[in-house]
């Protein structure tokens, strides 16, 4: 009976929170996908597939936030409805609440570890491979009269576009390493895309090349501009090698990702005592501040995760969950265990 009340209160909050945050994240993902695939023609099924590949990364951050918030607010709801006070009067202890929630907290932690260490890297790899394959298989989607269209190292503007034929083209490229710039003007152009090699066949125009203090001009009748669009960067079978760079300290970026993956995954478990600290209250003498406590604690923890992953990733993996757990337990002893 007691556990049923707890889980019912939790589930009534978790699923609405999760769906709302997932919807917001989905909108952001769709905008990001539209930006990434701006010059690649895709149908609805292709966009849906790319959306599914990108979803695990967002779900990974949604789960711990909604899970922790739902646990705290679920307990707070029982407190301010006086139901929790009745259970305490019948002999239920705060530790019984923790024992009831511990299995699902451990399950959530395990799910988050699977997401962070397996599903997110593989889905990211699959997303990159999918876009690279699409760029290799289909025509590039250059639109007439639009600025900022980027293809590899080139910014391209076309005045008219029909199928693969373009008129009045302008191409610009800058190499910051060599301190050089290229500027090409053409009357007409035709595109070809074969096995990831993009070719732009230009007719009738001028090309300008700058290096340091020198400017060279070339007038041409025919010019072929080639650009390797991209190949898959990570297969789905080198997951161990993917994290090996982090464990061997070969990549700062991988170290940061690995640290964030572990720290975010252990957030629900490290915050187990905060569920009672923020949720259990005497409604006759205390106002409901659980929403503010949840927002503040989540913000503080994720700021700590960001700082540690940027500056001391592996030390943070050990220190932050441990200190957070100990601090939560001390608060629990002073505010909950002492009075209930």
Beta strands, then each sheet from edge to edge (+ up, - down):
strand 1: 149-151
strand 2: 154-162
strand 3: 165-175
strand 4: 180-194
strand 5: 197-211
strand 6: 214-228
sheet 1: 1+ 2- 3+ 4- 5+ 6-
end
